[in-house]
Amino acid sequence: MTVVSWRNIVDEIRYWDAIDLLRNLDDELENASRGFANCMFCSRAHDREESDALLLKPEISVRDGRLELSFPDLEGVDKDDIDITIENGEILVNVRIEGEEGGTLFGWFRMKIPQDFDADTCEAEHKDGELRVCLVRRKPSASKKKIVPK
């Protein structure tokens, strides 16, 4: 293992091309945010055994004040085989997937709902093999309240 001093690292950084660093910044930030969102929100393992459970990996985005979870690969899944539950500030999506060889898989996704989104506004739509789950951002409180210490 080679020991590198901070001075050597700083000297190398001086020669980096800023244009090259910025050229791919948007792509890298998009990849990082997608990965970070999945790591941050998918908080813990599910109760099912790993042998019959499949972790669903949605595309997570925030647009127009809405948090949207999009599960694009659910071809052939009936809407009766989809169970979406909100409990204790978490959203849990369970999907029963019939395998081509007659077996059944269970897909799941669990996410802690960010505090600035309202769980009561949750809507879901299953169409053309894609499941979309949306939550609306809470409206900021319009009233101003002054707190006076006792």
Beta strands, then each sheet from edge to edge (+ up, - down):
strand 1: 53-55
strand 2: 59-63
strand 3: 66-71
strand 4: 82-87
strand 5: 90-98
strand 6: 104-112
strand 7: 117-127
strand 8: 130-137
sheet 1: 1+ 6+ 5- 4+
sheet 2: 2+ 3- 8+ 7-
end
